[in-house]
Amino acid sequence: MIKRAKRTCTPEFKKQMVALYESGKPRKTIMEEYDLTPSAFDKWIR
């Protein structure tokens, strides 16, 4: 398992990622493009 440095994301960035997901872009593609962890991304979607 790779340990990543903690980084902070702005509320605007989080909303943009959720909007991409809700518009139909695949979850895996978003996480790969923006280097997001599954746990963080899933928390934003909830």
C-alpha positions in Angstrom: 0.0 0.0 0.0 1.3 3.4 -0.9 1.2 6.1 1.7 0.1 9.4 0.3 0.7 12.9 1.7 -2.5 14.5 3.0 -3.7 17.3 0.8 -6.6 19.6 1.3 -9.2 20.1 -1.4 -11.4 23.2 -1.6 -15.2 22.9 -1.3 -15.4 24.1 -4.9 -13.2 21.3 -6.1 -15.2 18.7 -4.2 -18.4 20.1 -5.7 -16.9 19.9 -9.1 -15.9 16.3 -8.7 -19.4 15.4 -7.5 -20.9 17.2 -10.4 -18.7 15.2 -12.8 -19.9 12.0 -11.2 -23.5 13.0 -11.3 -23.3 14.0 -14.9 -22.3 10.4 -15.8 -18.6 10.3 -15.8 -17.3 7.0 -14.4 -16.1 7.0 -10.8 -12.8 5.3 -11.7 -12.0 7.8 -14.5 -12.5 10.8 -12.1 -10.3 9.2 -9.4 -7.5 8.4 -11.9 -7.6 11.8 -13.6 -7.5 13.8 -10.4 -5.4 11.4 -8.3 -8.1 10.9 -5.7 -8.4 8.1 -3.1 -11.6 6.0 -3.2 -12.4 6.7 0.4 -12.3 10.5 0.0 -14.2 10.5 -3.2 -16.9 8.2 -1.8 -17.2 10.5 1.3 -17.8 13.5 -1.0 -20.5 11.6 -3.0 -22.4 10.7 0.2 
